[in-house]
Amino acid sequence: MGVLIVAEIRLSVRVKPGSSRAKVGGNHDGALIVAVNAQPVDGAANEAVVKALAEALKIKSRDIRVVSGHTARTKIVSIETEEPQQLAARAATLTGS
């Protein structure tokens, strides 16, 4: 068996709740824009953000968690990954960086 190294990446995201459709992409003051259908009620928007990010970054939603800004539009999410360079490149493409 080999050694498995898991890295943590933190991303700043700007959430647009109540959007007509879920979409990940764009930049707002350095944060990745995540538009979600859910309203910011009882954590529904946070759950939708995790799901939208997982789909856009092609990773499992269980590897993503909101670590800061639970009730704010700007949040910090933590992503655990075995491929930090590839994930960072995908995130940079989505922000347009």
C-alpha positions as CSV (number, residue, x, y, z in Angstrom):
1,M,0.0,0.0,0.0
2,G,1.2,3.5,-0.8
3,V,0.8,6.6,1.2
4,L,-2.3,8.7,0.6
5,I,-1.8,12.4,1.0
6,V,-4.9,14.6,1.3
7,A,-4.6,18.4,1.0
8,E,-7.0,21.1,2.1
9,I,-7.8,24.0,-0.2
10,R,-9.9,26.9,1.0
11,L,-11.9,29.0,-1.4
12,S,-13.7,32.2,-1.0
13,V,-17.2,32.1,-2.6
14,R,-19.8,34.8,-3.1
15,V,-23.3,33.3,-3.0
16,K,-26.3,34.5,-5.0
17,P,-29.3,32.8,-3.4
18,G,-32.7,32.6,-5.1
19,S,-31.2,32.6,-8.6
20,S,-33.3,31.1,-11.5
21,R,-30.7,28.4,-12.0
22,A,-27.6,27.1,-10.3
23,K,-24.4,28.3,-11.8
24,V,-20.7,28.5,-10.7
25,G,-18.5,31.0,-12.4
26,G,-17.2,34.5,-12.3
27,N,-15.4,36.7,-9.8
28,H,-16.6,39.1,-7.1
29,D,-13.7,40.8,-5.3
30,G,-11.6,37.7,-5.6
31,A,-14.4,35.3,-4.6
32,L,-15.8,32.6,-6.9
33,I,-19.5,33.4,-7.6
34,V,-22.0,30.6,-6.9
35,A,-25.6,31.2,-7.9
36,V,-28.1,28.8,-6.3
37,N,-31.9,28.3,-6.5
38,A,-32.3,27.8,-2.7
39,Q,-33.2,30.7,-0.4
40,P,-31.0,31.4,2.6
41,V,-33.3,29.7,5.0
42,D,-32.3,26.9,7.5
43,G,-29.0,26.3,5.7
44,A,-30.7,25.4,2.4
45,A,-28.5,27.8,0.4
46,N,-25.3,26.5,2.0
47,E,-26.3,22.9,1.1
48,A,-27.0,24.1,-2.5
49,V,-23.6,25.8,-2.6
50,V,-21.8,22.6,-1.6
51,K,-23.7,20.7,-4.3
52,A,-23.1,23.2,-7.0
53,L,-19.4,23.4,-6.2
54,A,-19.1,19.6,-6.2
55,E,-20.7,19.4,-9.7
56,A,-18.6,22.3,-11.1
57,L,-15.3,21.1,-9.7
58,K,-16.1,17.4,-10.4
59,I,-15.6,16.2,-6.8
60,K,-17.8,14.6,-4.2
61,S,-19.9,16.9,-2.1
62,R,-18.8,15.1,1.1
63,D,-15.3,16.6,0.5
64,I,-16.6,20.2,0.7
65,R,-17.7,22.1,3.8
66,V,-18.6,25.7,4.7
67,V,-16.1,26.8,7.4
68,S,-16.9,30.5,7.7
69,G,-19.7,32.8,6.7
70,H,-22.6,30.4,7.3
71,T,-25.1,33.3,7.4
72,A,-23.3,35.7,5.0
73,R,-23.2,35.8,1.2
74,T,-19.4,35.6,1.2
75,K,-18.2,32.3,2.6
76,I,-15.0,30.3,3.0
77,V,-15.3,26.7,1.9
78,S,-12.8,23.9,2.7
79,I,-12.2,21.2,0.1
80,E,-10.2,18.1,0.9
81,T,-8.5,16.7,-2.2
82,E,-5.8,14.3,-3.3
83,E,-5.1,16.5,-6.3
84,P,-4.7,20.1,-5.1
85,Q,-3.0,21.4,-8.3
86,Q,-5.8,20.1,-10.5
87,L,-8.5,21.4,-8.2
88,A,-6.8,24.8,-8.0
89,A,-6.6,25.0,-11.8
90,R,-10.3,24.1,-12.1
91,A,-11.3,26.8,-9.6
92,A,-9.1,29.4,-11.3
93,T,-10.8,28.6,-14.6
94,L,-14.2,29.1,-13.1
95,T,-13.3,32.5,-11.6
96,G,-11.8,33.6,-14.9
97,S,-8.3,33.9,-13.4
